[in-house]
């Protein structure tokens, strides 16, 4: 089985998985609607992904300083409990090196 959909969360604080249960049945359209109307909360997801048979997928996420990452696997291709992922990789920076927005006065 392979993962079909999922979400990425990043936070400066440990992520309480129980608080992410509200996203368990989300679809891509639910995610888009939520992100348009979202409260600015550290619990908000920073990325959504849907996978197909591609070997490599790059998932863009919102810029956010964080220490913790949670990848929430939402559903598989078939109705089973097991979802297999071979590799998850993240690229980022250690320390305050970049900002999504900046302004010099």
C-alpha positions in Angstrom: 0.0 0.0 0.0 1.1 3.5 -0.6 0.1 6.8 1.0 -2.3 8.8 -1.0 -2.7 12.1 0.9 -1.2 13.8 3.8 -0.4 17.1 5.6 2.8 18.6 7.0 2.9 20.5 10.3 5.9 22.4 11.7 6.1 24.1 15.1 8.5 25.7 17.5 7.0 23.5 20.2 6.3 19.7 20.4 3.2 18.9 18.3 0.3 17.2 20.1 -0.9 14.6 17.6 -4.3 14.5 19.3 -4.9 18.2 18.3 -4.4 17.3 14.7 -7.2 14.8 14.7 -9.5 17.5 13.3 -7.7 17.0 10.0 -8.1 13.2 9.8 -10.8 13.3 7.1 -9.6 16.3 5.2 -9.5 16.3 1.4 -7.5 18.6 -0.9 -10.5 20.9 -1.2 -11.0 20.9 2.6 -7.4 21.9 3.0 -7.6 24.8 0.4 -10.8 26.1 2.1 -9.2 25.9 5.6 -6.1 27.7 4.5 -8.1 30.6 3.0 -10.0 31.1 6.3 -7.4 29.8 8.8 -6.7 31.4 12.1 -2.9 32.1 12.4 -2.2 29.3 14.8 1.0 27.2 15.3 -1.2 24.1 14.8 -2.0 25.1 11.2 -0.6 22.8 8.6 2.0 24.2 6.2 1.6 21.8 3.4 -0.7 19.3 1.7 0.3 16.5 -0.6 -1.3 13.9 -2.8 0.9 11.1 -4.2 0.6 9.0 -7.2 3.0 6.5 -8.7 5.9 9.0 -9.0 9.1 7.9 -7.3 10.1 11.4 -6.1 7.8 14.2 -5.0 8.7 17.6 -3.8 6.1 19.3 -1.6 6.4 23.0 -1.1 5.5 24.3 2.4 4.9 27.7 3.9 7.9 29.3 5.4 7.9 29.0 9.2 10.7 28.8 11.8 10.3 25.5 13.6 12.0 22.8 15.6 9.4 20.0 15.2 7.9 18.4 12.1 4.8 16.1 11.9 3.9 14.4 8.6 0.2 13.3 8.9 -0.6 10.5 6.5 -4.3 10.7 5.9 -5.3 7.9 3.6 -4.0 5.0 1.6 -5.0 3.9 -1.9 -7.0 1.0 -0.5 -8.9 0.7 2.7 -6.2 -0.7 5.0 -4.5 0.4 8.2 -0.9 0.1 6.9 0.7 2.9 4.9 4.2 2.3 3.7 6.7 5.2 3.2 10.3 4.5 2.2 11.9 7.9 2.8 11.0 11.4 4.1 13.6 14.1 3.7 13.6 17.7 4.8 15.9 20.5 3.7 16.2 23.6 6.0 18.6 25.7 7.9 19.7 25.6 11.5 19.3 28.9 13.3 17.7 32.1 12.1 19.2 32.4 8.6 16.3 33.5 6.4 12.9 35.2 6.7 9.9 34.8 4.4 9.5 38.6 4.4 11.7 41.4 5.4 11.8 45.2 5.1 14.6 47.6 5.7 13.7 51.1 7.0 
